Amino acid sequence: MKASNGKRKPASRAVGRPRAIAAPAAADPKADIIAAAARLFREKGIAGASVREIAAEAGLKKASLYYYFPSKDDIVYAMIEDVLGPALATQARLEAADLSEAARLFLYLRCDVELLCAASYDCTWLINHGHLGDARMQAYARQREQLIGWLAARLEAGVAGGEFAACDVPVVAQALLAATEYSVTWAERRNRARIAATADTVATLLTRGVLAGGRSVEAVKAEAADFSWS
C-alpha cells in the first residue's frame, strides 16, 4: 500500500511482543506457548522444562513469553482451565436441561472426549504431575472431583429411575471419567471429523454399558440428537 507521497507504507504488525523467529502474523502467541509447553512437559516433565526452553520452542524470546504468562505455573494453570472450565459448564448446562439421565450422560461423555482430544495436551496428566502442594493445583484437583461427583449423581438418579442397571456408583463414575480422559492417549486427534466420530463411539459404548436391561442406546442417542445447545 502506498502513502500520498508515493512511498510504500511499512506493513502493519500484529499487536504483541516480538518473536525470536518469524511466524505468521495471525498466529496466536498464547496458543503457541501452550502447545510448546505441552510438548516439553511430556518430554521433560513440568519441573524439567525451563521457561527459556518453552520460549525457544514457541519461537519467542524469554522476555516475550513473560508478556503473555508471568510464570511457568501460569502456563500450566491456563492449560488446565481451558479444559476443566468448559467441562464443568457442560455438566451445568446438561443438568438444567429437560433430558433423561441416560441422554445427559451420553451427551456429556461425547462432549468430554471431543474437548479433551481437541486440546494439544493432556489436562489430566498435568493435574497428576503438577505440584499438588500448590493451592491452585489442589483447587483443580477438587474441580476434577466435581466432574466425577456429577457423573455419580447421574448414575444414582438413573438407577433409581430404572434407566441404568444397579452398579457400584463411585467405581463406575471414576471409570467413566477415566475412559474419556484416556482417549487422548490413543485417539486420532488432528482430524476434527475423526475426533467427533471417536467421541460418539466412546460415548455410545460407555452409555450402553450402564443401561438397564431392555433399554436401547439408539433411543438414548435419538433423544440426545434433539437436544439444542443454544
Secondary structure, 3 states (H helix, E strand, C coil): CECCCCCECCCCCCCCCCECCCCCCCCCHHHHHHHHHHHHHHHHCCCCCCHHHHHHHCCECHHHHHHHCCCHHHHHHHHHHHHHHHHHHHHHHHHHCCCCHHHHHHHHHHHHHHHHHHCCCCHHHHHHHCCCCCHHHHHHHHHHHHHHHHHHHHHHHHHHCCCECCCCHHHHHHHHHHHHHHHHHCCCCCCHHHHHHHHHHHHHHHHHHHECCCCCHHHHHHHHHCCCCC
